[in-house]
């Protein structure tokens, strides 16, 4: 059985669709509440109560471990990993973030702590380390502007469907060696260039507005983001724009057998998402 947590998220839905469409796999989607159109069996489980996920696991299962971030993220994911080890699962494939390490800002630190726990759990593991999600860009464009503190540096984005493709490969082939997999899109771009591409697809101007970290922090606070999250998020943008996410890898193609989707492809397929946002 392949057990998929976070099954209603953008990665989880793409993964269950990929696994069920290819056939031959027993898939169980774990959801917090009943969900429609998953295309596979589902069961209720909640990371706030890790045992509700643990009781769904059996010896030999393959577990896809993923959820959004919240204050209890690290504790809950560690607990599920321990329960997976106790149940005798054959493999855990988890979604982290590029550059995750304990003590890093925001999700990088949370994921870093979970990754470290998984590596010492005794369960065979694969850790996916993607860059930023293309699917998040529509919500970042407001009134024809894309705000950030990235500077002129190149930053990489990946389509979450490509993350799902890699996860599907790892979950369906024989369990191999443990490993970290840095996942990127095919090209890294400045945010000025990203705004140009969005403008071309939407048929209306979108401008990137680069703000110093203090001003970006204030901008986020006006959007309703509270401190210290606003300050950390702005600082993280500046760190990301220093070149650490500029390199692209071939990991998606190496594992999934085809190149990752370009940003231009994503944009042309998701014009409606910008209108909805």
Secondary structure as GFF3:
##gff-version 3
##sequence-region A 1 277
A	DSSP	beta_strand	2	4	.	.	.	ID=ss1
A	DSSP	alpha_helix	10	22	.	.	.	ID=ss2
A	DSSP	beta_strand	27	31	.	.	.	ID=ss3
A	DSSP	beta_strand	41	44	.	.	.	ID=ss4
A	DSSP	alpha_helix	51	54	.	.	.	ID=ss5
A	DSSP	beta_strand	62	65	.	.	.	ID=ss6
A	DSSP	alpha_helix	73	87	.	.	.	ID=ss7
A	DSSP	beta_strand	91	95	.	.	.	ID=ss8
A	DSSP	alpha_helix	106	119	.	.	.	ID=ss9
A	DSSP	beta_strand	125	130	.	.	.	ID=ss10
A	DSSP	beta_strand	132	133	.	.	.	ID=ss11
A	DSSP	three_ten_helix	134	136	.	.	.	ID=ss12
A	DSSP	alpha_helix	137	140	.	.	.	ID=ss13
A	DSSP	beta_strand	141	142	.	.	.	ID=ss14
A	DSSP	beta_strand	145	148	.	.	.	ID=ss15
A	DSSP	beta_strand	155	158	.	.	.	ID=ss16
A	DSSP	alpha_helix	160	172	.	.	.	ID=ss17
A	DSSP	beta_strand	179	183	.	.	.	ID=ss18
A	DSSP	beta_strand	188	189	.	.	.	ID=ss19
A	DSSP	alpha_helix	191	202	.	.	.	ID=ss20
A	DSSP	beta_strand	207	210	.	.	.	ID=ss21
A	DSSP	alpha_helix	213	222	.	.	.	ID=ss22
A	DSSP	alpha_helix	229	239	.	.	.	ID=ss23
A	DSSP	pi_helix	240	244	.	.	.	ID=ss24
A	DSSP	alpha_helix	251	256	.	.	.	ID=ss25
A	DSSP	alpha_helix	263	269	.	.	.	ID=ss26
A	DSSP	alpha_helix	271	276	.	.	.	ID=ss27
###
